[in-house]
Amino acid sequence: MTVKSKKIDIKMLTQGMYISKLDRPWIETSYPIEGFYLQDHGDIQKLSALCRFVYIDIDLTRLRIDISQLDSNASLSNSSLRTSDQFLSEKPAPYETKAQTVKIHQQQFKKKQLRRNKVLYIERVPFEKEFKTANKLYETITQIAADILNQVSSGKDFDIKQVNQAAGVMVDSIIRNPDAFLWLSRLKAKDTHSHNRSIRAAVWAIAFGRYLSLPKKELTELSIAVLLANIGKVRLPRQLLEKAEELQGSELSAYQKHINISVQLLKKTGMFSKKIIATIAAHCERYDGSGYPRNLSQNEIIFPAQIAGLVCYYEKITNHRNSELSLDATRAMEHLYKLRNNQFQAELVEEFIQSIGIHPAGSLIELNSKEIAVIIEQNEQHKLLPKVMILRDSQKKTVSTLKILDLSTLKTDNGISPRIINSIPLDSYGIDSDEIINSIKKADKNWIMRKLFS
């Protein structure tokens, strides 16, 4: 289906328009994702400082504002687009549920501005050094998490020291270099066991908290909360957890009791802080009040719980139990972006996208050279220009010599800079996690990973 777009002078913008293209490359701007609705005057001012003209998606714009006077051949003028609030459409965008539908001009969310602390984590251990450590730690943490769930499932007391140990080593590693654990989390994403889900969500939480410069103590508490957030589910009937269709009625109510079960289990130990327990108690609440168990909204949800809820949701949509419903990293970011100020605070979503990038470490991508690569390490200044390892050539055949490229510095002989054009699922072209890890081990010593397994 062809996207219908219209070139618009920057002076003619109004809220409700869907911006599909700029007069400059997206990667030259701070926008975390390509394509968005103009929500307010601030969005318009930001665009005005960057562009002279933009393109709007006609179909998506029509969902929000009345553009009945426009046709594909008409040029825009002051009279051709009515911008009064009375013309703002009440029809929801495709991703909005009935409960989320709100007129844009009536949205009066009380936004809590994110307080960015003074940057605490400037120094980074090189990825090639941290990965070897993280690889061993990940296996240890996986075993600890599995043991904890087994103990709780059997009605036994779990080892709290093990929880603190797992959280501590994860925080220390991610502080040194977040990409190593993020990379491992992506490669192990096919494992849908509950303890692996909890580990991956905790990794996202710590990496995001590091990006926000949260103190180490807060990172540790956050990681413990996310690791144990769903511990109560092991006490639920298995049929509730494994049911394919969406739960409703009494089954949904029974499922949602996992929050109170988790809270009671942790309170019983007397070993966890009030903040950890409060974070777990509220991590399924949502910014618009649609969550559970107490239907809290906006600033009623403590900040760590907002982070926990966001990362757990991201883990869910990227690693769905039904693999056909899983979203790749790029589509997941687009989905999250559409939920701003509905299920999650807008500023929180935007910062999360900025923190891990549209293509997180460990993602498989296709370059404009038609080569297939895996992202090794993020470039903090240019998220769309990371370090990658080439696994398939332009004919999609296994490469004879492994290469690691820094897209932010590489220039080709023909003057065309390499760039990412697509995000693809793991297992594409026969590439699995084992091949990626083995490929790193075999990487040419002349490349950046030469000391990885020394």
C-alpha positions as CSV (number, residue, x, y, z in Angstrom):
1,M,0.0,0.0,0.0
2,T,1.4,3.3,-1.1
3,V,1.7,6.0,1.6
4,K,0.0,9.2,0.7
5,S,2.1,12.1,1.7
6,K,2.0,15.9,1.2
7,K,4.8,18.4,1.4
8,I,4.0,21.1,4.0
9,D,5.7,24.4,4.6
10,I,6.9,24.5,8.3
11,K,4.7,27.6,8.9
12,M,1.6,25.6,8.0
13,L,2.0,22.9,10.7
14,T,-0.7,22.2,13.3
15,Q,-1.2,19.7,16.0
16,G,-2.7,16.4,14.9
17,M,-0.6,16.1,11.7
18,Y,1.5,13.0,11.3
19,I,5.0,13.8,10.2
20,S,6.3,11.1,7.9
21,K,9.4,12.7,6.4
22,L,11.7,15.7,7.0
23,D,13.7,17.8,4.6
24,R,16.8,16.3,6.2
25,P,17.9,12.8,7.3
26,W,16.3,11.6,10.5
27,I,19.7,10.6,11.9
28,E,20.8,14.2,11.8
29,T,18.1,15.1,14.4
30,S,17.4,14.0,18.0
31,Y,14.2,12.3,17.1
32,P,14.3,8.7,18.4
33,I,12.0,7.3,15.7
34,E,10.9,8.1,12.2
35,G,7.3,9.3,12.0
36,F,5.2,10.9,14.8
37,Y,2.1,13.0,15.5
38,L,2.4,16.6,16.4
39,Q,1.0,16.6,19.9
40,D,1.4,20.3,20.9
41,H,2.9,23.6,20.1
42,G,6.3,22.5,21.6
43,D,6.5,19.8,18.9
44,I,5.9,22.4,16.2
45,Q,8.5,24.8,17.6
46,K,11.1,22.0,17.7
47,L,10.4,21.1,14.1
48,S,10.5,24.8,13.1
49,A,14.1,25.0,14.4
50,L,15.2,22.1,12.3
51,C,13.3,22.2,9.0
52,R,11.9,24.5,6.3
53,F,9.4,21.9,5.1
54,V,8.2,18.4,6.1
55,Y,5.9,15.7,4.7
56,I,2.7,14.6,6.3
57,D,1.0,11.2,6.0
58,I,-2.4,12.1,4.6
59,D,-4.2,9.0,5.9
60,L,-2.8,9.2,9.5
61,T,-3.3,12.9,9.6
62,R,-6.9,12.5,8.6
63,L,-7.5,10.4,11.8
64,R,-6.7,13.4,14.0
65,I,-7.8,16.5,12.1
66,D,-10.3,17.5,9.3
67,I,-8.4,17.7,6.0
68,S,-11.5,17.2,3.8
69,Q,-10.7,20.4,1.9
70,L,-7.4,18.9,0.7
71,D,-6.8,16.7,-2.3
72,S,-3.7,15.2,-3.8
73,N,-3.4,18.1,-6.3
74,A,-4.2,21.0,-4.1
75,S,-1.5,23.2,-2.6
76,L,-1.8,24.2,1.0
77,S,-2.6,27.7,2.0
78,N,-3.9,29.4,5.2
79,S,-7.5,28.7,4.2
80,S,-7.0,25.1,3.0
81,L,-6.5,23.6,6.5
82,R,-8.8,24.4,9.4
83,T,-6.9,24.1,12.6
84,S,-9.6,25.0,15.2
85,D,-10.1,22.6,18.0
86,Q,-13.6,21.9,16.7
87,F,-12.1,20.0,13.8
88,L,-10.0,17.7,15.9
89,S,-11.2,14.1,15.2
90,E,-12.6,12.0,18.0
91,K,-11.8,8.9,15.9
92,P,-8.9,7.0,17.5
93,A,-5.6,6.2,15.8
94,P,-5.3,2.5,14.8
95,Y,-3.3,1.6,18.0
96,E,-5.6,3.3,20.4
97,T,-8.1,1.2,22.4
98,K,-11.5,2.6,23.3
99,A,-10.4,3.2,26.8
100,Q,-7.4,5.2,25.6
101,T,-9.2,7.4,23.1
102,V,-9.0,11.1,24.1
103,K,-9.4,14.2,22.1
104,I,-6.0,15.7,21.6
105,H,-7.1,19.2,22.6
106,Q,-8.6,17.8,25.8
107,Q,-5.5,15.9,26.9
108,Q,-4.5,17.5,30.2
109,F,-1.9,15.1,31.6
110,K,0.0,16.4,34.4
111,K,3.5,15.5,33.2
112,K,6.2,14.8,35.6
113,Q,9.5,16.0,34.1
114,L,12.3,13.5,34.3
115,R,15.0,14.8,36.7
116,R,18.3,13.9,35.1
117,N,21.0,13.6,37.8
118,K,24.5,14.8,37.2
119,V,26.1,12.2,34.9
120,L,27.7,9.6,37.2
121,Y,28.8,7.0,34.7
122,I,31.2,8.6,32.2
123,E,33.9,6.0,32.1
124,R,33.2,2.8,30.1
125,V,35.1,-0.4,30.1
126,P,35.7,-1.5,26.4
127,F,33.0,-3.9,25.2
128,E,35.6,-6.5,24.2
129,K,36.8,-6.6,27.9
130,E,33.4,-6.6,29.6
131,F,31.8,-9.2,27.3
132,K,33.9,-12.1,28.5
133,T,33.0,-11.2,32.1
134,A,29.3,-10.7,31.4
135,N,29.1,-14.0,29.5
136,K,30.1,-15.9,32.6
137,L,28.0,-13.8,34.9
138,Y,24.9,-14.3,32.8
139,E,25.0,-18.0,33.1
140,T,25.5,-17.7,36.9
141,I,22.5,-15.3,37.2
142,T,20.3,-17.6,35.1
143,Q,20.9,-20.5,37.4
144,I,20.3,-18.3,40.5
145,A,17.0,-17.0,39.0
146,A,15.9,-20.5,38.1
147,D,16.7,-21.8,41.7
148,I,14.7,-18.9,43.3
149,L,11.6,-19.7,41.2
150,N,11.9,-23.4,41.9
151,Q,12.1,-22.7,45.6
152,V,9.1,-20.4,45.7
153,S,7.1,-22.8,43.5
154,S,7.9,-25.6,46.0
155,G,6.7,-23.5,48.9
156,K,10.3,-23.1,50.3
157,D,12.0,-19.9,51.4
158,F,14.3,-18.6,48.7
159,D,17.9,-17.5,49.3
160,I,17.8,-13.7,49.6
161,K,21.6,-13.5,49.5
162,Q,21.5,-15.0,46.0
163,V,19.0,-12.3,44.9
164,N,21.3,-9.6,46.1
165,Q,24.3,-11.3,44.5
166,A,22.6,-11.5,41.1
167,A,21.4,-7.9,41.2
168,G,24.8,-6.6,42.3
169,V,26.9,-8.3,39.6
170,M,24.4,-7.2,36.9
171,V,24.5,-3.6,38.1
172,D,28.3,-3.6,38.3
173,S,28.7,-5.0,34.8
174,I,26.1,-2.7,33.2
175,I,27.7,0.3,34.9
176,R,31.0,-0.7,33.3
177,N,29.5,-1.2,29.9
178,P,25.8,-1.7,29.3
179,D,26.1,-3.2,25.8
180,A,27.6,-6.5,27.0
181,F,24.6,-7.6,29.0
182,L,22.1,-6.0,26.5
183,W,23.9,-8.0,23.8
184,L,23.5,-11.3,25.7
185,S,19.9,-10.5,26.6
186,R,19.1,-10.1,22.9
187,L,20.9,-13.4,21.9
188,K,19.1,-15.3,24.6
189,A,15.7,-13.8,23.8
190,K,14.3,-17.1,22.5
191,D,14.2,-18.6,26.0
192,T,10.7,-17.8,27.3
193,H,11.2,-19.3,30.8
194,S,10.0,-16.9,33.5
195,H,13.4,-16.5,35.1
196,N,15.0,-15.6,31.8
197,R,12.2,-13.0,31.1
198,S,12.9,-11.5,34.5
199,I,16.7,-11.3,33.8
200,R,16.2,-9.6,30.5
201,A,13.7,-7.1,31.9
202,A,16.2,-6.4,34.8
203,V,19.0,-5.8,32.2
204,W,16.8,-3.2,30.4
205,A,15.9,-1.6,33.7
206,I,19.5,-1.2,34.8
207,A,20.7,0.0,31.4
208,F,17.9,2.6,31.3
209,G,18.6,3.7,34.9
210,R,22.3,4.0,34.1
211,Y,21.3,6.3,31.2
212,L,19.3,8.4,33.6
213,S,22.3,8.5,36.0
214,L,20.4,6.9,38.9
215,P,22.7,6.3,41.8
216,K,24.0,2.8,42.2
217,K,21.9,2.0,45.2
218,E,18.7,2.9,43.2
219,L,19.9,0.8,40.3
220,T,20.4,-2.2,42.6
221,E,16.9,-1.8,44.2
222,L,15.4,-1.4,40.8
223,S,17.1,-4.6,39.5
224,I,15.9,-6.6,42.6
225,A,12.4,-5.3,42.1
226,V,12.3,-6.3,38.4
227,L,14.0,-9.7,39.0
228,L,11.3,-10.5,41.6
229,A,8.4,-8.6,40.0
230,N,6.6,-11.7,38.7
231,I,7.6,-14.1,41.4
232,G,4.0,-14.5,42.5
233,K,3.0,-16.0,39.2
234,V,4.6,-19.3,40.2
235,R,1.8,-19.7,42.7
236,L,-0.9,-19.3,40.1
237,P,-2.6,-22.3,38.3
238,R,-0.5,-23.2,35.2
239,Q,-3.5,-23.0,32.9
240,L,-3.8,-19.3,33.6
241,L,-0.2,-18.7,32.6
242,E,-0.3,-20.9,29.5
243,K,-3.7,-20.0,28.1
244,A,-3.2,-18.7,24.5
245,E,-6.3,-16.5,24.3
246,E,-6.8,-13.3,26.2
247,L,-8.0,-13.8,29.8
248,Q,-11.3,-12.3,30.8
249,G,-13.7,-12.1,33.7
250,S,-12.9,-14.3,36.7
251,E,-9.8,-15.7,35.0
252,L,-8.4,-12.2,34.5
253,S,-9.1,-11.3,38.1
254,A,-7.4,-14.5,39.3
255,Y,-4.4,-13.8,37.2
256,Q,-4.0,-10.3,38.5
257,K,-3.6,-11.6,42.0
258,H,0.0,-12.4,41.2
259,I,0.9,-8.8,42.3
260,N,-0.5,-9.3,45.8
261,I,1.1,-12.8,46.1
262,S,4.5,-11.3,45.2
263,V,4.1,-8.5,47.7
264,Q,3.1,-10.9,50.5
265,L,6.0,-13.3,49.7
266,L,8.5,-10.5,50.0
267,K,7.0,-8.8,53.0
268,K,7.1,-12.2,54.8
269,T,10.9,-12.3,54.5
270,G,11.3,-8.9,56.2
271,M,14.5,-8.4,54.1
272,F,13.4,-6.1,51.3
273,S,13.1,-2.3,51.4
274,K,9.7,-0.5,51.2
275,K,10.8,0.9,47.9
276,I,11.4,-2.5,46.3
277,I,8.0,-3.8,47.5
278,A,6.2,-0.6,46.4
279,T,7.9,-0.9,43.0
280,I,6.7,-4.5,42.6
281,A,3.2,-3.5,43.9
282,A,2.8,-0.8,41.2
283,H,4.7,-2.1,38.2
284,C,1.5,-3.2,36.4
285,E,-0.2,0.1,36.9
286,R,-0.4,2.4,33.9
287,Y,-0.1,6.1,33.3
288,D,-3.7,6.5,32.1
289,G,-5.1,4.5,35.0
290,S,-5.8,1.3,32.9
291,G,-3.5,-0.9,34.9
292,Y,-3.9,-3.0,38.0
293,P,-4.4,-3.8,40.9
294,R,-5.3,-0.3,42.1
295,N,-5.9,1.6,38.9
296,L,-3.2,4.2,39.8
297,S,-2.4,6.9,37.3
298,Q,0.3,9.4,36.4
299,N,2.3,10.6,39.5
300,E,0.4,8.2,41.8
301,I,2.8,5.6,40.4
302,I,6.3,5.9,41.9
303,F,9.1,6.5,39.5
304,P,10.9,3.1,39.9
305,A,7.5,1.3,39.2
306,Q,7.1,3.4,36.0
307,I,10.5,2.2,34.8
308,A,9.8,-1.4,35.9
309,G,6.4,-1.4,34.1
310,L,7.9,0.0,30.9
311,V,10.8,-2.5,30.7
312,C,8.6,-5.5,31.6
313,Y,6.2,-4.4,28.9
314,Y,9.0,-4.1,26.4
315,E,10.2,-7.6,27.3
316,K,6.7,-8.9,26.8
317,I,6.2,-7.5,23.3
318,T,9.6,-8.4,22.0
319,N,9.6,-11.9,23.4
320,H,6.0,-13.0,23.3
321,R,5.3,-16.6,24.2
322,N,3.7,-16.9,20.7
323,S,6.7,-16.0,18.6
324,E,4.4,-14.9,15.8
325,L,3.2,-12.0,18.0
326,S,6.7,-10.8,19.0
327,L,7.9,-7.5,17.6
328,D,11.4,-6.8,16.5
329,A,13.2,-4.0,18.2
330,T,12.3,-1.3,15.7
331,R,8.6,-2.2,15.6
332,A,8.6,-2.4,19.4
333,M,10.0,1.1,19.6
334,E,7.3,2.4,17.2
335,H,4.7,0.7,19.3
336,L,6.0,2.2,22.5
337,Y,6.1,5.6,20.9
338,K,2.4,5.4,20.1
339,L,1.6,4.6,23.7
340,R,3.1,7.9,25.0
341,N,0.9,9.5,27.7
342,N,-1.5,6.6,27.4
343,Q,0.0,3.6,29.1
344,F,3.3,5.3,29.8
345,Q,4.5,8.8,30.4
346,A,5.7,10.4,27.2
347,E,9.0,11.6,28.5
348,L,9.8,8.2,29.9
349,V,9.1,6.5,26.6
350,E,11.2,8.9,24.7
351,E,14.2,8.6,27.1
352,F,13.9,4.8,27.0
353,I,14.1,4.8,23.2
354,Q,17.1,7.2,23.3
355,S,18.8,5.0,25.9
356,I,18.9,1.7,24.0
357,G,18.3,2.9,20.5
358,I,16.0,1.7,17.8
359,H,18.4,-1.1,17.1
360,P,19.8,-2.4,20.5
361,A,23.0,-4.3,20.9
362,G,22.5,-7.9,19.7
363,S,20.0,-7.0,17.0
364,L,20.3,-8.4,13.5
365,I,20.1,-5.7,10.8
366,E,20.5,-5.2,7.1
367,L,22.8,-2.5,5.6
368,N,22.3,-0.5,2.5
369,S,25.0,-2.7,1.0
370,K,22.6,-5.7,1.4
371,E,24.9,-7.3,3.9
372,I,23.5,-8.8,7.1
373,A,25.2,-7.9,10.4
374,V,24.7,-8.1,14.2
375,I,25.0,-4.9,16.3
376,I,27.9,-5.3,18.7
377,E,28.1,-1.9,20.5
378,Q,26.1,1.3,20.5
379,N,27.4,4.7,19.5
380,E,26.1,7.0,22.3
381,Q,26.2,10.1,20.1
382,H,24.8,8.4,17.0
383,K,22.4,5.6,17.8
384,L,21.8,4.7,14.2
385,L,25.6,4.3,13.5
386,P,26.7,1.5,15.9
387,K,29.5,-1.0,15.6
388,V,28.4,-4.1,13.7
389,M,29.8,-7.5,12.7
390,I,29.1,-8.7,9.2
391,L,27.7,-12.2,9.1
392,R,26.3,-12.5,5.5
393,D,27.5,-10.8,2.3
394,S,25.3,-9.0,-0.2
395,Q,24.2,-12.3,-1.6
396,K,23.2,-13.5,1.9
397,K,26.0,-16.0,1.9
398,T,28.1,-16.7,5.0
399,V,31.2,-14.5,4.9
400,S,34.6,-16.1,4.7
401,T,36.3,-13.3,6.8
402,L,34.5,-11.8,9.7
403,K,34.6,-8.0,9.8
404,I,33.6,-5.6,12.6
405,L,32.8,-2.1,11.3
406,D,32.2,1.2,13.1
407,L,29.4,2.8,11.0
408,S,30.0,6.2,12.6
409,T,33.5,6.5,11.1
410,L,33.5,4.2,8.0
411,K,33.6,5.8,4.6
412,T,33.4,3.7,1.4
413,D,35.4,4.3,-1.8
414,N,32.2,5.3,-3.7
415,G,31.4,7.9,-1.2
416,I,28.2,6.1,0.0
417,S,28.3,5.7,3.8
418,P,27.0,2.4,5.2
419,R,23.7,2.7,7.0
420,I,21.0,0.5,8.5
421,I,18.0,0.0,6.3
422,N,16.1,-2.7,8.1
423,S,15.8,-4.7,11.4
424,I,15.4,-8.4,11.0
425,P,14.5,-11.3,13.4
426,L,17.1,-13.6,14.9
427,D,17.2,-16.9,12.8
428,S,16.9,-15.0,9.6
429,Y,19.2,-16.5,6.9
430,G,20.0,-19.3,9.3
431,I,21.7,-17.0,11.8
432,D,21.2,-18.1,15.4
433,S,22.7,-17.1,18.8
434,D,25.2,-19.9,18.7
435,E,26.6,-18.7,15.3
436,I,26.9,-15.1,16.5
437,I,28.8,-16.1,19.7
438,N,31.1,-18.5,17.8
439,S,31.7,-15.8,15.2
440,I,32.9,-13.4,17.8
441,K,35.3,-16.0,19.1
442,K,36.7,-16.4,15.5
443,A,36.8,-12.7,14.8
444,D,40.0,-11.6,13.1
445,K,42.6,-10.4,15.7
446,N,43.1,-7.2,13.6
447,W,39.6,-6.0,14.5
448,I,38.4,-4.4,17.7
449,M,37.4,-7.7,19.4
450,R,40.9,-9.1,19.1
451,K,41.4,-9.3,22.9
452,L,37.9,-10.6,23.7
453,F,38.9,-14.2,24.5
454,S,42.6,-13.7,25.4
